[in-house]
C-alpha cells in the first residue's frame, strides 16, 4: 500500500472517530431507539442521497419518512445468538429498535423520493425542491 493510500485511510478513520465523538452530544436529539446507524449524506446534480447502514435489518420492516428538510429512518435489527452462551468475550453488534432523524441540508420534493436496499445499505434518493411556494394573503 502506498503512502497516499495509507494517509487517506488514516484521514478517513480520523474523520469517522471525530464524527462519532461529536455525535455523542447530539444523540438525544437525533435518535430515540436503542442504537445509532451510520449515515452518509451527499448531493448529486439536483438531488440529495442518504445512505444508511442498516445491515441485518429486514428491508420490508424498515420505515422511511421524508419531510421537506428531515428524513427519519426506523426499524429493528435482530442478530441470532446461541441460546446457551457460557461467556461473552466481545459484544459490539448493535441490536434492537433504532430510529434516526437526519436533518437535510436542502429542501426536498417529498413526492419524488425513492429508496433501495442493497447489501445492508438503505439508499434514499431525494430530489431537491427547485422552487419554494409563496402565496399572497389578503388582509381584512
Secondary structure as UniProt FT lines:
FT   HELIX           3..30
FT   STRAND          39..44
FT   TURN            45..46
FT   STRAND          47..53
FT   TURN            55..56
FT   HELIX           59..61
FT   STRAND          63..67
FT   TURN            68..69
FT   STRAND          70..77
FT   STRAND          96..103
FT   HELIX           110..112
FT   STRAND          114..118
FT   TURN            119..120
FT   STRAND          121..128
//
